[in-house]
Amino acid sequence: MSKNILVVVLGAMLLALSIPAQAQQPKVHRVVVLSPPGSLEEPLYLKGFRDGLREAGYLEGTNLQLNIPNVKTYDELRPIAKEYVDKRVDAIVTISGTAAFIARDATKEIPIIFIWGVGDPLGSKLVKSLARPEANITGVTSEAGDQFYGKRLELFKEAVPSLRRVTLFYNARGENPAHLIRAALIREIAPKMGLKLNEKPAKSVADIDDALRTVSKQNSDGIFIICSGLFVDRTKKIHEVAIQKKLPAYECDPEGRSTDALMFYDPDKYSTGHRGAWYVDKVLKGTKPSDLPVEQPMKFEFVINLKTAKQIGVTIPFDVLARANRIIR
C-alpha cells in the first residue's frame, strides 16, 4: 500500500470514528428568564417551571442552559432583554407583565413564553387572540382575566364585613398597562360594594415605604394590593405594618416570604410554572408560539390566616371560612 493510499485510508477511518462521537453530543438549548426585582428565594412558579423542564428531558448543564439573572431595579430589564436578543437565545421566559412587555418590545422573532404575572394578555394587547396569539409570544396567564380582581375584593369584603375604607396599593410605573386597568376596575366596583378607596400608586420601593407611614386606623379599614413584582420585597413589611396598626390586609405574594396576611385567593403558582415548561418544550421542538393558544389557570387556592385575624381583632364569618382551601391557625 502506497504512502498516499495509507493516508487516505487512515483519514477515512478517523472521520468515521469522529461522526458517532459528534452525533452523541446533545444540543444545548439556551433558555433565559426575564423577571422583576425580588428575593433570591426560588418562587413556586419557577420551581414548577424547572421541574417541568426536567420531566420533559431537559437537564441544566447537559442539554439546557438556563439563565436567570437577579435584578435589583426594573430599569435593568431592558438592557438585559437586549443582551438576550443579541445573543440569539432559543427562548425568553417572562415572569411579570412588565417583563413580558419589555421582551415583546425587544424582539419579534425569538419565542417569548410568559409563565406568571400576565393577567389579561388580550385586554392589555399583549396578544391579538387567546386561541391564536399571532405573534412570537404566548404562555399561561396568572389570572382568569383582570376581572378576577373584582372577585378578590368581594372576598375581602365578605371576610371583613366592617370594611368601608380601603387603602389601595398598585404599580403606577406604566410599562405594564394591566396595573392601571386593574386599578380602574377596582375604582369602578368599590363604590358598588360600599367601599371608599384611598389610593397609593407606587413607582418605587421608596413610594411604598412612604405610603405605609401614612396608613392608619384613622384613615383605613384594610389594605388591598394589586399584585406586582414591585411589591415582592415589601410584602413582609406591608403585613407587619398592617398587624401593628390592626388592619386586615389582602395578600399579594403567597410565597412563604410572609404568612402574616389575613387572606389570599390566587392561582396555584407551581402548576402554572409547570405548565409553562410545556410551552418551552414545544417551541424548542419547533412549534411556533402563534400556534400555541394562551391558557388560563384552572387551579386556585383560597387561604385564611386565623392567627392574624386574632392579632388584629377580626372575626371571619363562618360561611367564608367554609370556602377556604387552607386555614392557618
C-alpha positions as CSV (number, residue, x, y, z in Angstrom):
1,M,0.0,0.0,0.0
2,S,1.5,3.3,-1.1
3,K,2.0,6.1,1.4
4,N,-0.7,8.3,-0.2
5,I,-3.3,5.5,-0.1
6,L,-2.4,4.8,3.5
7,V,-3.0,8.5,4.4
8,V,-6.4,8.4,2.7
9,V,-7.5,5.2,4.5
10,L,-6.4,6.5,7.9
11,G,-8.2,9.8,7.3
12,A,-11.4,8.0,6.4
13,M,-11.1,5.8,9.5
14,L,-10.6,8.8,11.7
15,L,-13.6,10.6,10.1
16,A,-15.8,7.6,10.6
17,L,-14.8,7.4,14.2
18,S,-15.5,11.1,14.8
19,I,-19.0,11.1,13.3
20,P,-20.6,8.9,16.1
21,A,-18.8,11.0,18.7
22,Q,-20.2,14.2,17.3
23,A,-23.6,12.7,17.0
24,Q,-23.6,11.9,20.7
25,Q,-23.1,15.5,21.7
26,P,-26.6,16.8,22.8
27,K,-27.8,20.1,21.5
28,V,-27.7,22.7,24.3
29,H,-30.8,24.8,24.4
30,R,-30.4,28.3,25.6
31,V,-33.4,29.5,27.7
32,V,-33.4,32.7,29.6
33,V,-35.7,34.2,32.2
34,L,-36.7,37.9,32.4
35,S,-38.0,38.6,35.8
36,P,-38.7,41.6,38.0
37,P,-36.7,42.6,41.1
38,G,-37.2,40.3,44.0
39,S,-35.9,37.9,46.5
40,L,-33.2,35.3,45.6
41,E,-35.5,32.7,47.1
42,E,-36.9,30.5,44.3
43,P,-40.6,31.2,43.9
44,L,-43.1,28.4,43.4
45,Y,-43.8,29.2,39.7
46,L,-40.1,28.9,39.0
47,K,-39.8,25.7,40.9
48,G,-42.7,24.3,38.9
49,F,-41.1,25.5,35.7
50,R,-37.7,23.8,36.5
51,D,-39.4,20.6,37.5
52,G,-41.5,20.6,34.3
53,L,-38.4,21.1,32.1
54,R,-36.6,18.2,33.9
55,E,-39.6,15.9,33.4
56,A,-39.6,16.9,29.7
57,G,-35.9,15.7,29.5
58,Y,-34.0,19.0,29.8
59,L,-31.1,18.8,32.3
60,E,-29.3,22.0,33.2
61,G,-25.6,21.7,32.4
62,T,-26.3,18.9,29.9
63,N,-28.8,19.9,27.2
64,L,-30.1,23.0,28.8
65,Q,-28.5,26.4,29.7
66,L,-31.0,28.2,31.9
67,N,-30.0,31.8,32.7
68,I,-31.9,33.6,35.5
69,P,-30.3,36.9,36.3
70,N,-31.1,38.6,39.6
71,V,-32.1,42.3,39.1
72,K,-32.4,45.0,41.7
73,T,-34.5,47.5,39.8
74,Y,-36.9,47.5,36.9
75,D,-34.5,49.7,34.9
76,E,-32.2,46.7,34.5
77,L,-34.7,44.7,32.5
78,R,-34.4,46.5,29.1
79,P,-30.6,46.2,28.7
80,I,-30.8,42.5,29.8
81,A,-33.6,41.8,27.3
82,K,-31.4,43.4,24.6
83,E,-28.5,41.3,25.6
84,Y,-30.7,38.2,25.3
85,V,-31.8,39.2,21.8
86,D,-28.2,40.0,20.7
87,K,-27.1,36.5,21.8
88,R,-30.0,34.9,19.8
89,V,-31.2,32.7,22.6
90,D,-33.7,30.0,21.9
91,A,-36.5,31.2,24.1
92,I,-37.2,34.0,26.6
93,V,-39.4,33.2,29.6
94,T,-41.0,36.1,31.4
95,I,-42.2,36.5,35.0
96,S,-44.3,39.6,35.4
97,G,-46.4,41.6,32.9
98,T,-43.7,44.3,32.8
99,A,-41.1,41.8,31.8
100,A,-43.4,40.3,29.1
101,F,-44.0,43.8,27.5
102,I,-40.2,44.6,27.6
103,A,-39.4,41.2,25.9
104,R,-42.1,41.8,23.3
105,D,-40.6,45.3,22.5
106,A,-37.1,43.8,22.3
107,T,-37.8,41.0,19.7
108,K,-40.4,39.9,17.1
109,E,-38.6,36.7,16.3
110,I,-37.4,34.9,19.5
111,P,-40.2,32.9,21.1
112,I,-41.5,34.5,24.3
113,I,-43.4,32.5,26.9
114,F,-45.0,34.2,29.9
115,I,-45.5,31.8,32.9
116,W,-46.5,34.3,35.6
117,G,-47.6,37.9,36.0
118,V,-49.8,38.3,32.9
119,G,-53.4,38.6,33.9
120,D,-55.3,39.6,30.7
121,P,-52.9,39.4,27.6
122,L,-55.8,40.1,25.3
123,G,-57.2,43.2,27.2
124,S,-53.7,44.6,27.6
125,K,-53.0,44.0,23.9
126,L,-50.0,41.7,24.6
127,V,-51.6,39.2,22.1
128,K,-54.2,39.5,19.4
129,S,-56.1,36.4,20.2
130,L,-56.0,33.8,23.0
131,A,-56.7,31.0,20.6
132,R,-54.1,32.2,18.1
133,P,-51.7,34.8,19.6
134,E,-50.5,35.7,16.0
135,A,-47.1,36.7,17.2
136,N,-43.9,35.3,18.9
137,I,-45.5,35.4,22.3
138,T,-47.8,33.0,24.3
139,G,-48.0,31.3,27.6
140,V,-50.0,30.8,30.8
141,T,-51.8,33.7,32.4
142,S,-51.6,34.2,36.2
143,E,-55.3,35.3,36.4
144,A,-58.6,34.3,34.9
145,G,-58.7,37.8,33.3
146,D,-58.3,41.2,35.0
147,Q,-62.0,40.9,36.2
148,F,-60.6,38.4,38.7
149,Y,-59.6,41.3,40.9
150,G,-63.3,42.0,41.4
151,K,-63.7,38.6,42.9
152,R,-60.7,39.2,45.2
153,L,-62.1,42.5,46.5
154,E,-65.5,40.8,47.0
155,L,-63.9,38.0,49.1
156,F,-62.0,40.6,51.1
157,K,-65.3,42.5,51.9
158,E,-67.0,39.2,52.8
159,A,-64.2,38.2,55.2
160,V,-64.2,41.7,56.8
161,P,-67.8,42.8,56.8
162,S,-66.9,46.1,58.6
163,L,-64.7,47.1,55.7
164,R,-65.6,50.6,54.4
165,R,-62.3,52.4,53.7
166,V,-59.7,50.5,51.6
167,T,-56.1,51.6,51.1
168,L,-55.3,50.5,47.5
169,F,-51.7,49.9,46.6
170,Y,-50.8,49.4,42.9
171,N,-47.9,49.7,40.5
172,A,-48.0,53.0,38.6
173,R,-44.8,52.8,36.6
174,G,-46.6,52.4,33.3
175,E,-44.7,49.6,31.5
176,N,-47.5,47.2,32.1
177,P,-50.9,48.7,31.3
178,A,-52.6,45.9,33.2
179,H,-51.9,47.5,36.5
180,L,-53.8,50.7,35.6
181,I,-56.6,48.6,34.0
182,R,-57.0,46.7,37.3
183,A,-56.9,49.9,39.3
184,A,-59.6,51.3,37.1
185,L,-61.7,48.1,37.7
186,I,-61.3,48.3,41.4
187,R,-62.1,52.1,41.3
188,E,-65.4,51.2,39.4
189,I,-66.6,48.3,41.5
190,A,-65.6,49.5,45.0
191,P,-68.5,52.0,45.4
192,K,-70.9,49.3,44.4
193,M,-69.7,47.4,47.4
194,G,-70.0,50.4,49.7
195,L,-66.2,50.9,49.7
196,K,-64.2,54.1,49.6
197,L,-60.7,53.9,48.2
198,N,-57.6,55.6,49.5
199,E,-55.2,55.1,46.5
200,K,-51.5,54.7,46.9
201,P,-49.9,54.5,43.5
202,A,-46.2,53.4,43.6
203,K,-43.4,53.7,41.2
204,S,-40.6,52.6,43.5
205,V,-40.0,50.8,46.8
206,A,-39.5,54.2,48.4
207,D,-43.1,55.1,47.4
208,I,-44.4,52.0,49.1
209,D,-42.5,52.8,52.3
210,D,-43.7,56.4,52.2
211,A,-47.3,55.3,51.8
212,L,-47.1,52.8,54.6
213,R,-46.1,55.6,57.0
214,T,-49.4,57.4,56.2
215,V,-51.8,54.4,56.7
216,S,-53.6,54.1,60.0
217,K,-56.9,53.1,61.6
218,Q,-57.9,56.7,61.4
219,N,-58.0,56.7,57.6
220,S,-58.3,53.0,56.6
221,D,-60.1,49.8,57.5
222,G,-57.9,47.5,55.4
223,I,-55.1,47.2,52.8
224,F,-55.7,45.7,49.3
225,I,-52.7,45.2,46.9
226,I,-52.9,44.9,43.1
227,C,-50.2,42.3,42.8
228,S,-46.9,43.3,41.0
229,G,-43.3,42.4,41.2
230,L,-42.7,45.9,42.6
231,F,-44.2,44.7,45.9
232,V,-42.3,41.4,46.3
233,D,-39.6,42.6,48.6
234,R,-42.0,44.8,50.6
235,T,-44.7,42.2,51.1
236,K,-43.5,41.1,54.5
237,K,-43.1,44.8,55.7
238,I,-46.6,45.6,54.4
239,H,-48.1,42.9,56.5
240,E,-46.0,43.7,59.6
241,V,-47.2,47.3,59.4
242,A,-50.8,46.1,58.9
243,I,-50.7,43.9,62.0
244,Q,-49.0,46.6,64.0
245,K,-51.8,49.0,63.1
246,K,-54.6,46.4,63.5
247,L,-55.5,46.5,59.8
248,P,-56.6,43.5,57.7
249,A,-54.5,43.0,54.5
250,Y,-55.1,41.1,51.4
251,E,-52.0,39.0,50.4
252,C,-50.2,39.8,47.2
253,D,-47.3,37.3,47.3
254,P,-48.2,33.9,48.9
255,E,-44.7,32.5,48.5
256,G,-43.7,31.9,52.1
257,R,-42.0,35.3,52.4
258,S,-44.9,36.4,54.6
259,T,-47.6,34.3,56.1
260,D,-49.0,37.3,58.1
261,A,-51.6,38.5,55.7
262,L,-55.3,37.9,56.6
263,M,-56.0,36.1,53.4
264,F,-55.2,35.5,49.7
265,Y,-57.0,34.0,46.7
266,D,-54.7,33.0,43.9
267,P,-54.0,30.5,41.1
268,D,-51.7,27.7,42.1
269,K,-48.2,29.1,41.2
270,Y,-46.4,25.8,41.0
271,S,-49.0,24.3,38.5
272,T,-48.8,27.5,36.3
273,G,-45.0,27.4,36.2
274,H,-45.0,23.6,35.4
275,R,-47.4,24.2,32.5
276,G,-45.1,26.9,31.3
277,A,-42.4,24.3,30.8
278,W,-44.7,22.5,28.4
279,Y,-44.8,25.6,26.2
280,V,-41.0,25.9,26.2
281,D,-40.6,22.3,25.3
282,K,-43.0,22.8,22.3
283,V,-41.1,25.9,21.0
284,L,-37.7,24.2,21.4
285,K,-39.0,21.4,19.3
286,G,-40.1,23.8,16.5
287,T,-43.7,24.8,17.2
288,K,-44.4,28.5,16.6
289,P,-45.7,30.4,19.6
290,S,-48.5,31.7,17.4
291,D,-49.8,28.1,17.1
292,L,-49.9,27.6,20.9
293,P,-53.1,29.0,22.5
294,V,-52.8,31.1,25.6
295,E,-54.1,29.2,28.6
296,Q,-55.7,30.4,31.9
297,P,-55.1,28.8,35.3
298,M,-57.5,26.1,36.4
299,K,-56.4,25.5,40.0
300,F,-56.9,28.2,42.7
301,E,-56.2,28.4,46.4
302,F,-58.2,30.4,49.0
303,V,-56.2,30.8,52.3
304,I,-57.3,32.5,55.5
305,N,-55.0,33.2,58.4
306,L,-56.9,32.9,61.7
307,K,-53.8,33.7,63.7
308,T,-53.5,37.1,62.0
309,A,-57.3,37.6,62.4
310,K,-57.0,37.2,66.2
311,Q,-54.0,39.6,66.3
312,I,-55.9,42.4,64.6
313,G,-59.2,41.7,66.2
314,V,-61.2,40.5,63.1
315,T,-63.7,37.7,63.2
316,I,-64.1,35.8,59.9
317,P,-67.7,34.8,59.1
318,F,-68.2,31.0,59.2
319,D,-69.5,30.9,55.6
320,V,-66.3,32.5,54.4
321,L,-64.1,30.0,56.4
322,A,-66.1,27.1,54.9
323,R,-64.9,28.1,51.4
324,A,-61.2,28.3,52.3
325,N,-58.9,25.6,50.9
326,R,-56.4,26.1,53.8
327,I,-56.7,27.8,57.2
328,I,-53.6,29.0,59.0
329,R,-54.1,28.7,62.8
